[in-house]
Each structure stands twice: as structure tokens, then as C-alpha cells.
Amino acid sequence: MFSRAHDLSWGDGGERHVPAGLDLSRPSSARVYDYMLGGKDHFAVDRAAGELLKKNMGPGWDSRRNGLDNRAFLRRVVRYLVREVGIRQFIDIGSGLPTLGNVHEVAQESDPGARVVYVDNDPMVLVHCRALLGDSPTTKIISADLRRPETVLDHEAVRGFIDFGQPVGLLLFAIVHHLRDDERPGDIMAVLRDRLAPGSHLAISHFFNPGAERPEVAAKVLAGERIFNEKLGTGRFRHHDEILRYFGDFEPVEPGLVMLPDWRPDPDTDRSMFPGYHMFAGGVARKG
Ligand SMILES: C[S@@+](CC[C@H](N)C(=O)[O-])C[C@H]1O[C@@H](n2cnc3c(N)ncnc32)[C@H](O)[C@@H]1O
């Protein structure tokens, strides 16, 4: 199942076993993101893509800070859903490589019985998740593709684990922007929303284009978008209203769709980067 990667260097410069079936000639969104977060699970090809992005996005853009803000948003959202709403079951689609403060760890700090299904389509993510997290009575890891949402919802492990008659926390952090427009992300989101019981909550973080409100930033993110699409596969920086549509008719939870550090900040949430620019907008909404 494993092969050696002699000609590739990892984040820590070492040589390790890599799972078979990985395409190591191209960067992957999971590994570039890991590089941005300061992790160790990336290759030279991923670092090159990350550096190219940094160079082209300019000095107002701090990739590591954006990644950390996204993880901090994830933690605040999950805590809110467990403590203030009482959600006890989560589906985390595009869960990524395990890092500090994974969803089940955050949820189970407040409710040890909270259940989480992690979903990703990257083979390296799955190998790492299984090795580091493992399936347990409260955690499952599955391989499925968001582009075919039924394969997530109808997956045997999901159906046996998630009670769709009860509220679910459906989490899509930093993944919907990897769907191209012609993959019809709006329709995909509608299929997911439709399956949820009333009281369920949907949380999204997404690459953000401020448009006419900040034309200088809009120009930068369009340059970033080009690099994503040429070098990394996919990445769409969408406008506020485009992202808002993914929530359908769900009721927005205050303060709505905002730049991540503005979403229910903790007393120690770092908002110092303003008036620089953030790459992500995010929000949460409730099915009535
Ligand atoms: C940037 S990472 C985000 C990780 C984590 N959700 C976070 O916000 O910290 C995006 C993840 O989505 C996964 N992904 C991308 N497209 C996907 C798809 N069509 N189906 C399932 N997972 C996908 C990638 O493999 C990667 O792990």
C-alpha cells in the first residue's frame, strides 16, 4: 500500500512513506493548506504553490494568518453549536489533514458524546486521519466526494452514525471554493440542505472577493484565483451574495456572513490584521 518518495522532500526535509495512489506531481489543496498553517505534511510541489500564491497576493495577504483565522472560526462555530444550540452530531466535509483542534476534540470538550463524521476525497488525508484519529464510537472517517453529495449522505457509515431525524451540524470549511462554477455548487448545497432536519445548522467558510467595496483587494484575489486554477486545481473567490446563496432559506445566525475574525469573536480573537485583507468570509445559518 505504501511506496517510497525518494525524489520528494517533505515539510521537515525528511523522507517518509507515502500512500499509494497519490498524485505527487501536482499540489493538493489539503497539503498547500497544511503548509500555510505551518504543518509538516506537504511536499516541495505544495510549498512551491504556496510560495507562488504569497508572492502574487502581495504584502497585505498573510497566508498563515488566514489559515489560522479559519481554524479559529471552526473552533468558535463548533463550540457555539454544541454549547448554545445543543447540536450533538456533525458532518465535516473537506475535513483536511488532522491539525490542532479537530472538530471532535472541540465538540467533545463540551459534550463527550458528540459524534463527528469526517469526509474527504484526498487519499493522504484519509491515511493520516485514520492513523491519527481512527474510527471510534464517536468518530468516523469516510472517503467521499462533495461533487456527488448523495455519496456523502448515503454512505453506509454516515447513515449508520448520523440520525437525519435530529439536528445536524453540517460543516463546510474552506472547501466549497474548490468547486468550479460548472460543478454547480449551488445545486450541491441544495441537496445537502434538503436532507437536514429542522434545527440543523450549516456553517461555511469560503474564499471571498469584496468586489467594488475594495477594488484593490478584488484585483489581488483575482490574481490569486488565476494561480489556484492554473497551479493548484481549483479556487474561486466568490462575492458576498454568491456565498450567501449557499445557505438557501436557512435563517442566518448573528452576525451573518462576515470576515472570519468578526464572527462572534472571543475576547482574545486577533483582529489586528485589519485594514489588511482577509481571504475568507464565513457564517452559520439554521434550518427553520
Ligand atoms: C483547504 S482544506 C480545508 C480543511 C478544513 N476543512 C479546514 O477548514 O481547516 C480543503 C479540503 O477539502 C478537501 N476537498 C477538496 N475537494 C473535495 C471534494 N470534492 N470532496 C471532498 N473533499 C474535498 C481537500 O482534500 C482538503 O482536505
The ligand as a Tripos MOL2 file, in Angstrom:
@<TRIPOS>MOLECULE
LIG
   27    29     1     0     0
SMALL
NO_CHARGES

@<TRIPOS>ATOM
      1 C1         -8.2560   23.7800    2.4530 C.3       1 LIG1
      2 S1         -8.6410   22.2190    3.0880 S.3       1 LIG1
      3 C2         -9.7450   22.6480    4.4310 C.3       1 LIG1
      4 C3         -9.5830   21.7740    5.6650 C.3       1 LIG1
      5 C4        -10.5100   22.1020    6.8260 C.3       1 LIG1
      6 N1        -11.9100   21.9730    6.4510 N.3       1 LIG1
      7 C5        -10.2570   23.4950    7.3490 C.2       1 LIG1
      8 O1        -11.0280   24.4050    7.0150 O.co2     1 LIG1
      9 O2         -9.3120   23.7060    8.0890 O.co2     1 LIG1
     10 C6         -9.8100   21.6220    1.8720 C.3       1 LIG1
     11 C7        -10.0900   20.1430    1.9870 C.3       1 LIG1
     12 O3        -11.1850   19.7980    1.1470 O.3       1 LIG1
     13 C8        -10.8890   18.5630    0.5000 C.3       1 LIG1
     14 N2        -11.6670   18.5150   -0.7410 N.ar      1 LIG1
     15 C9        -11.4980   19.3040   -1.8510 C.ar      1 LIG1
     16 N3        -12.4140   18.9800   -2.7850 N.ar      1 LIG1
     17 C10       -13.1650   17.9620   -2.2560 C.ar      1 LIG1
     18 C11       -14.2690   17.1980   -2.7460 C.ar      1 LIG1
     19 N4        -14.7810   17.4240   -3.9590 N.pl3     1 LIG1
     20 N5        -14.8080   16.2470   -1.9340 N.ar      1 LIG1
     21 C12       -14.2850   16.0080   -0.6980 C.ar      1 LIG1
     22 N6        -13.2430   16.6900   -0.1970 N.ar      1 LIG1
     23 C13       -12.6840   17.6560   -0.9640 C.ar      1 LIG1
     24 C14        -9.3890   18.5950    0.2790 C.3       1 LIG1
     25 O4         -8.8620   17.3070    0.1140 O.3       1 LIG1
     26 C15        -8.9120   19.2750    1.5660 C.3       1 LIG1
     27 O5         -8.6190   18.3350    2.5610 O.3       1 LIG1
@<TRIPOS>BOND
     1     1     2 1
     2     2     3 1
     3     2    10 1
     4     3     4 1
     5     4     5 1
     6     5     6 1
     7     5     7 1
     8     7     8 2
     9     7     9 1
    10    10    11 1
    11    11    12 1
    12    11    26 1
    13    12    13 1
    14    13    14 1
    15    13    24 1
    16    14    15 ar
    17    14    23 ar
    18    15    16 ar
    19    16    17 ar
    20    17    18 ar
    21    17    23 ar
    22    18    19 1
    23    18    20 ar
    24    20    21 ar
    25    21    22 ar
    26    22    23 ar
    27    24    25 1
    28    24    26 1
    29    26    27 1
@<TRIPOS>SUBSTRUCTURE
     1 LIG1         1 GROUP 0 **** ****
